[in-house]
């Protein structure tokens, strides 16, 4: 079954009033809803069939890109095929591929972006650079977790590694138009809504780590002391009618802002106030936030396939999912529940092989960076650029996701799992190759 995500606008608005709806979209970046609107206009009631087909094509593109990337980074054909095959048979990949949600397209675009980064810095053709930075821009305009800072950090990485004048000139030429498009979207959000992020929900999301982690009595006490607003007693992601009791607002005359949906205009002042409450609670009770971050990291290393939204499809491959997680990740127990207390059950629920490989991957990246930047070993600069881009993106998603959100962190990890497979595959291939040479 092809599942329909919840972070989409009213289908009638997308079908009949697409341009206005996208312009006044503030809850999410535009690409997923724009994509859906175009499908509705072209395919009408058969849009879901078309979307499913496109998601399958994205899966094919991702698997091919992982193979080509692994090969370019030095892995053998067998290793490259193994990395690609692992991504294909991974139950998380199967489940997200069958969900109309931004997770799978983002993961696919990240894999393609890493490949085109390598192609760009090895051939130095402008079109390859434009493709890489365009993919990076599309990722930002698809998933609010990715900020223009991530885009600029990737550009800065290339400028640090490649110092020839013509190389840096090509980098700047390739990035300028995609960057301007991203900044135009962020500028639109600032101008129309006073929102500086890709999504107006930051304050709402952060409440999962702060306000929702304390009791009702504690909230009431902090409201009495003036540390929290009375909005904190209402909570996040309630119906617009609840927030309008606190923020009475006239209708704007723009359907996408007036509908009883999560893109209603009242979400903006509500989310901004909750963000202030979040900050006040973190300063007043830092232990609450620190504990939430620890729980977020715990959830991050649970199987991505156990995300609740895809549970309906997971039941259909439950045995396969359990056997795969046992064989590949060392995840022993069944269960979707998030039990972050320090018990044997919660410990056994973690994907221990992934945790170990994350640590080994970090050591590998530090070692390769030291060899390249300090010891000046003859490692290919395009090799280092691709490795550092992938590792930096993995680290970025882990840090930003786990410091700003609580509850869906294993879904965040899925975004960078394909990059993780490549880096770990290259690392293990390098290790075994050196071992064979030593023998």
C-alpha positions as CSV (number, residue, x, y, z in Angstrom):
1,X,0.0,0.0,0.0
2,X,1.3,3.5,-0.9
3,X,0.8,5.5,2.2
4,X,0.0,9.2,2.1
5,X,1.9,11.5,4.5
6,X,0.3,14.1,6.7
7,X,2.4,17.1,5.9
8,X,0.6,18.0,2.7
9,X,-1.9,20.7,1.9
10,X,-5.6,20.2,1.0
11,X,-5.7,18.3,-2.3
12,X,-8.4,20.6,-3.8
13,X,-6.2,23.6,-3.1
14,X,-3.2,21.9,-4.8
15,X,-5.4,20.9,-7.7
16,X,-7.2,24.3,-8.3
17,X,-5.0,26.9,-6.5
18,X,-1.5,25.6,-6.7
19,X,0.6,28.8,-7.1
20,X,-1.1,30.7,-4.3
21,X,-1.0,27.7,-2.0
22,X,2.8,27.2,-2.5
23,X,3.5,30.9,-2.1
24,X,1.7,31.1,1.2
25,X,3.0,27.7,2.5
26,X,4.9,28.4,5.7
27,X,4.7,25.1,7.6
28,X,7.0,23.2,5.3
29,X,9.4,23.8,2.4
30,X,7.6,23.7,-1.0
31,X,8.9,20.8,-3.0
32,X,6.7,17.9,-1.8
33,X,3.5,19.9,-2.1
34,X,4.5,21.4,-5.4
35,X,5.3,18.0,-6.7
36,X,2.0,16.7,-5.6
37,X,0.1,19.6,-7.1
38,X,1.8,19.0,-10.5
39,X,0.9,15.3,-10.3
40,X,-2.8,16.2,-9.5
41,X,-2.9,18.5,-12.5
42,X,-1.4,16.0,-14.9
43,X,-2.8,12.7,-13.7
44,X,-5.9,13.8,-11.8
45,X,-7.2,10.9,-9.7
46,X,-4.4,8.6,-10.9
47,X,-1.8,10.8,-9.2
48,X,-0.9,8.2,-6.6
49,X,-0.1,5.6,-9.2
50,X,2.2,8.1,-10.9
51,X,3.8,9.1,-7.6
52,X,4.4,5.5,-6.7
53,X,6.1,4.9,-10.0
54,X,8.3,8.0,-9.6
55,X,9.3,6.8,-6.1
56,X,10.4,3.5,-7.6
57,X,12.5,5.3,-10.2
58,X,14.1,7.3,-7.3
59,X,14.9,4.0,-5.6
60,X,16.6,2.7,-8.8
61,X,18.5,6.0,-9.1
62,X,19.6,5.8,-5.5
63,X,20.8,2.2,-5.8
64,X,22.8,3.0,-9.0
65,X,24.3,6.1,-7.5
66,X,25.5,4.1,-4.4
67,X,27.2,1.6,-6.6
68,X,28.9,4.2,-8.8
69,X,29.9,6.2,-5.8
70,X,31.4,3.2,-4.0
71,X,33.3,2.3,-7.2
72,X,34.7,5.8,-7.6
73,X,35.8,5.8,-4.0
74,X,37.9,2.7,-4.6
75,X,35.6,-0.2,-3.7
76,X,35.6,-3.3,-5.9
77,X,32.6,-4.3,-8.1
78,X,31.5,-6.9,-5.6
79,X,31.7,-4.4,-2.7
80,X,29.9,-1.8,-4.8
81,X,27.1,-4.2,-5.7
82,X,26.9,-5.4,-2.0
83,X,26.4,-1.8,-0.8
84,X,23.8,-1.1,-3.5
85,X,22.0,-4.4,-2.8
86,X,22.0,-3.8,1.0
87,X,20.2,-0.5,0.4
88,X,17.6,-2.2,-1.9
89,X,16.8,-5.1,0.5
90,X,16.8,-3.0,3.6
91,X,13.2,-3.1,5.0
92,X,13.4,0.6,5.9
93,X,14.1,1.4,2.3
94,X,11.2,-0.7,1.1
95,X,8.8,0.8,3.6
96,X,9.8,4.5,3.0
97,X,9.7,3.9,-0.8
98,X,6.0,3.1,-0.4
99,X,5.2,6.2,1.6
100,X,4.4,9.6,-0.1
101,X,6.5,11.5,2.3
102,X,9.7,13.6,2.0
103,X,12.0,11.0,3.6
104,X,12.6,8.8,0.6
105,X,13.1,11.6,-2.0
106,X,15.5,13.3,0.4
107,X,17.6,10.1,0.9
108,X,17.7,9.5,-2.9
109,X,18.7,13.1,-3.6
110,X,21.5,12.9,-1.0
111,X,22.9,9.8,-2.7
112,X,22.8,11.5,-6.1
113,X,24.3,14.7,-4.7
114,X,27.3,12.8,-3.3
115,X,27.8,11.1,-6.6
116,X,27.6,14.3,-8.6
117,X,29.9,16.1,-6.2
118,X,32.5,13.5,-6.9
119,X,31.9,13.7,-10.7
120,X,32.1,17.5,-10.5
121,X,35.4,17.7,-8.7
122,X,37.1,15.0,-10.7
123,X,36.1,16.3,-14.2
124,X,35.5,20.0,-13.4
125,X,32.6,20.5,-15.8
126,X,30.2,23.3,-14.9
127,X,27.1,21.3,-15.6
128,X,28.1,18.6,-13.0
129,X,28.6,21.3,-10.4
130,X,25.2,22.9,-11.2
131,X,23.6,19.4,-10.8
132,X,25.3,18.9,-7.4
133,X,24.3,22.3,-6.0
134,X,20.8,22.1,-7.5
135,X,20.3,18.8,-5.8
136,X,21.5,20.4,-2.5
137,X,19.0,23.2,-3.0
138,X,16.2,20.8,-3.7
139,X,17.0,18.9,-0.5
140,X,16.8,22.2,1.5
141,X,13.5,23.0,-0.3
142,X,12.2,19.5,0.5
143,X,13.2,19.0,4.1
144,X,13.4,21.8,6.7
145,X,16.0,19.9,8.6
146,X,18.5,21.0,6.0
147,X,19.4,24.7,6.3
148,X,21.3,27.0,3.9
149,X,24.2,26.7,6.3
150,X,24.5,23.1,5.3
151,X,24.6,24.2,1.6
152,X,27.3,26.8,2.3
153,X,29.3,24.4,4.5
154,X,29.5,22.0,1.5
155,X,30.7,24.8,-0.8
156,X,33.3,25.9,1.9
157,X,34.5,22.3,2.1
158,X,35.2,22.3,-1.7
159,X,36.9,25.6,-1.5
160,X,39.2,24.4,1.3
161,X,40.2,21.2,-0.6
162,X,40.5,22.7,-4.1
163,X,42.7,25.7,-4.2
164,X,43.3,26.4,-7.9
165,X,41.8,29.6,-9.1
166,X,39.8,28.0,-11.9
167,X,38.4,25.4,-9.6
168,X,37.1,27.9,-7.0
169,X,35.7,30.0,-9.8
170,X,33.7,27.0,-11.2
171,X,32.5,26.2,-7.6
172,X,31.1,29.7,-7.3
173,X,29.6,29.7,-10.7
174,X,27.9,26.4,-10.1
175,X,26.4,27.4,-6.7
176,X,25.1,30.9,-7.4
177,X,21.7,30.2,-9.0
178,X,20.7,27.3,-6.7
179,X,21.7,29.4,-3.7
180,X,19.7,32.4,-4.9
181,X,16.6,30.2,-5.3
182,X,17.0,28.9,-1.7
183,X,17.5,32.4,-0.4
184,X,14.5,33.6,-2.3
185,X,12.3,31.0,-0.5
186,X,13.7,32.0,2.9
187,X,13.3,35.6,2.0
188,X,9.7,35.0,1.1
189,X,9.1,33.4,4.5
190,X,10.7,36.4,6.3
191,X,8.8,39.0,4.2
192,X,5.4,37.4,4.4
193,X,5.5,35.7,7.8
194,X,8.5,36.8,9.8
195,X,9.7,33.2,9.8
196,X,13.5,32.8,9.5
197,X,13.5,29.0,9.1
198,X,12.3,26.6,6.4
199,X,9.3,25.7,8.5
200,X,7.3,27.8,11.0
201,X,7.0,24.7,13.3
202,X,10.3,25.0,15.1
203,X,8.7,26.2,18.3
204,X,6.2,23.4,18.1
205,X,8.8,20.7,17.4
206,X,11.0,21.8,20.2
207,X,8.2,21.4,22.7
208,X,8.6,17.6,22.4
209,X,12.0,18.1,24.2
210,X,10.9,20.7,26.7
211,X,7.3,21.5,27.7
212,X,5.9,18.0,26.9
213,X,8.6,16.5,29.2
214,X,7.2,18.1,32.4
215,X,4.0,17.5,34.2
216,X,0.8,19.6,34.0
217,X,1.4,20.7,37.6
218,X,5.0,21.8,36.8
219,X,3.7,23.7,33.7
220,X,1.0,25.5,35.8
221,X,3.7,26.5,38.4
222,X,6.0,27.9,35.7
223,X,3.1,29.8,34.2
224,X,2.3,31.3,37.6
225,X,6.0,32.4,37.9
226,X,5.9,34.0,34.4
227,X,8.5,31.6,32.9
228,X,6.0,30.0,30.6
229,X,3.0,31.6,28.8
230,X,-0.5,30.1,29.1
231,X,0.0,28.8,25.6
232,X,2.2,26.1,27.0
233,X,-0.8,24.7,28.8
234,X,-2.5,24.2,25.4
235,X,0.6,22.6,23.8
236,X,1.8,22.0,20.3
237,X,0.0,20.9,17.1
238,X,-3.5,21.6,18.4
239,X,-6.3,22.7,16.2
240,X,-6.2,26.3,14.9
241,X,-9.4,27.0,16.9
242,X,-7.6,26.3,20.1
243,X,-4.9,28.8,19.3
244,X,-7.4,31.4,18.1
245,X,-8.8,31.6,21.7
246,X,-5.4,33.1,22.6
247,X,-4.6,34.8,19.3
248,X,-7.9,36.0,17.8
249,X,-7.2,36.5,14.1
250,X,-9.2,37.7,11.2
251,X,-9.4,35.6,8.1
252,X,-6.8,36.6,5.5
253,X,-8.9,35.7,2.4
254,X,-6.1,33.3,1.4
255,X,-7.5,29.7,1.6
256,X,-4.3,27.9,2.5
257,X,-3.9,30.3,5.5
258,X,-7.6,30.2,6.7
259,X,-8.3,26.5,6.5
260,X,-8.4,24.4,9.7
261,X,-5.0,22.9,8.9
262,X,-1.4,23.0,10.2
263,X,-0.7,25.7,7.7
264,X,-3.2,28.1,9.3
265,X,-1.8,31.5,9.9
266,X,-2.4,31.2,13.7
267,X,0.3,28.6,13.8
268,X,2.9,31.3,13.3
269,X,2.4,33.4,16.5
270,X,1.7,30.2,18.4
271,X,4.9,28.5,17.3
272,X,6.9,31.7,18.0
273,X,5.5,31.9,21.5
274,X,6.2,28.2,22.2
275,X,9.8,28.7,21.0
276,X,10.2,31.5,23.6
277,X,8.7,29.1,26.2
278,X,11.0,26.3,25.1
279,X,14.0,28.6,25.6
280,X,12.8,29.8,29.0
281,X,12.3,26.2,30.2
282,X,15.7,25.1,28.9
283,X,17.3,27.9,30.9
284,X,15.2,27.2,34.0
285,X,15.3,23.4,33.9
286,X,18.3,22.4,31.7
287,X,18.1,18.8,33.0
288,X,14.8,18.3,31.2
289,X,16.4,19.2,27.9
290,X,19.5,17.2,28.5
291,X,17.5,14.1,29.3
292,X,15.4,14.7,26.1
293,X,18.6,14.9,24.0
294,X,19.8,11.6,25.5
295,X,16.4,10.0,24.7
296,X,16.6,11.5,21.1
297,X,19.9,9.7,20.6
298,X,18.5,6.5,21.9
299,X,15.6,6.7,19.4
300,X,18.1,7.6,16.7
301,X,19.7,4.2,16.9
302,X,16.4,2.3,16.9
303,X,15.5,0.6,13.5
304,X,14.3,3.2,11.0
305,X,11.7,0.6,9.9
306,X,10.0,0.8,13.2
307,X,8.7,4.4,12.7
308,X,5.0,4.4,13.6
309,X,3.7,6.1,10.5
310,X,4.8,3.1,8.3
311,X,3.5,0.5,10.7
312,X,0.6,-0.5,8.5
313,X,3.0,-1.6,5.8
314,X,5.5,-3.0,8.2
315,X,3.0,-5.5,9.4
316,X,3.0,-7.0,5.9
317,X,6.7,-7.7,6.1
318,X,7.0,-8.1,9.9
319,X,8.9,-11.4,9.9
320,X,11.4,-10.2,7.2
321,X,11.9,-6.9,9.0
322,X,12.7,-8.7,12.3
323,X,15.0,-11.2,10.6
324,X,16.8,-8.5,8.7
325,X,17.3,-6.3,11.8
326,X,18.6,-9.2,13.7
327,X,21.1,-10.3,11.0
328,X,22.2,-6.8,9.9
329,X,21.9,-4.7,13.0
330,X,21.8,-7.0,16.0
331,X,18.4,-5.8,17.0
332,X,17.0,-8.7,18.9
333,X,13.6,-7.7,20.3
334,X,10.3,-7.0,18.5
335,X,8.4,-3.9,19.3
336,X,7.8,-0.3,18.2
337,X,7.5,1.2,21.6
338,X,10.1,3.7,22.7
339,X,11.4,2.7,26.1
340,X,14.3,4.9,26.9
341,X,14.7,3.8,30.5
342,X,18.0,2.0,31.2
343,X,16.7,-1.6,31.1
344,X,17.9,-4.8,29.3
345,X,14.9,-4.5,27.0
346,X,15.7,-1.0,25.9
347,X,19.4,-1.8,25.5
348,X,18.7,-4.9,23.3
349,X,16.3,-2.8,21.2
350,X,19.2,-0.7,19.9
351,X,21.0,-1.4,16.6
352,X,24.4,-2.0,18.2
353,X,26.2,-2.8,15.0
354,X,25.2,0.7,13.7
355,X,26.5,2.4,16.9
356,X,29.8,0.5,16.6
357,X,30.1,1.3,12.9
358,X,29.3,5.0,13.6
359,X,32.2,5.1,16.0
360,X,34.6,3.3,13.6
361,X,33.4,5.5,10.7
362,X,34.4,8.6,12.8
363,X,37.8,7.1,13.5
364,X,38.3,6.3,9.8
365,X,37.3,9.8,8.7
366,X,39.6,11.4,11.3
367,X,42.5,9.2,10.1
368,X,41.9,9.9,6.4
369,X,41.6,13.6,7.1
370,X,44.8,13.6,9.1
371,X,46.6,11.7,6.3
372,X,45.3,14.1,3.6
373,X,45.6,17.5,5.4
374,X,48.5,17.0,7.8
375,X,50.7,14.2,6.4
376,X,49.9,15.2,2.8
377,X,49.5,11.6,1.7
378,X,48.6,11.2,-2.0
379,X,44.9,10.6,-1.4
380,X,42.8,11.9,-4.3
381,X,41.2,15.2,-3.4
382,X,37.9,14.2,-5.0
383,X,38.0,11.1,-2.7
384,X,38.3,13.3,0.4
385,X,35.7,15.8,-0.8
386,X,33.1,13.1,-1.3
387,X,34.0,11.3,2.0
388,X,33.9,14.5,4.0
389,X,30.6,15.6,2.4
390,X,28.9,12.3,3.2
391,X,30.3,12.2,6.8
392,X,29.6,15.8,7.4
393,X,26.0,15.4,6.2
394,X,25.5,12.3,8.4
395,X,26.9,14.2,11.4
396,X,24.8,17.3,10.6
397,X,21.5,15.3,10.5
398,X,22.4,13.5,13.7
399,X,23.3,16.7,15.7
400,X,20.6,19.0,14.4
401,X,17.9,16.3,14.4
402,X,18.7,15.1,17.9
403,X,19.0,18.6,19.5
404,X,15.8,20.0,18.0
405,X,13.3,17.1,17.9
406,X,12.2,14.2,20.0
407,X,10.1,11.2,18.8
408,X,11.0,10.6,15.2
409,X,14.7,10.5,15.4
410,X,15.1,7.1,13.8
411,X,13.3,8.5,10.8
412,X,15.9,11.2,10.6
413,X,18.7,8.6,10.5
414,X,17.0,7.0,7.4
415,X,17.8,10.1,5.4
416,X,21.6,9.5,5.7
417,X,21.6,5.7,5.9
418,X,22.5,5.4,2.1
419,X,25.5,7.7,2.7
420,X,26.4,5.7,5.8
421,X,26.3,2.4,3.8
422,X,28.8,3.9,1.3
423,X,31.3,5.3,3.8
424,X,31.2,2.1,5.9
425,X,31.5,-0.1,2.8
426,X,34.6,1.9,1.6
427,X,36.1,1.8,5.1
428,X,35.7,-2.0,5.4
429,X,36.9,-2.6,1.9
430,X,40.0,-0.5,2.6
431,X,40.6,-2.4,5.9
432,X,40.4,-5.8,4.3
433,X,42.5,-4.8,1.3
434,X,45.3,-3.6,3.6
435,X,45.0,-6.8,5.6
436,X,45.4,-8.9,2.4
437,X,48.4,-6.8,1.3
438,X,50.0,-7.3,4.7
439,X,49.5,-11.0,4.4
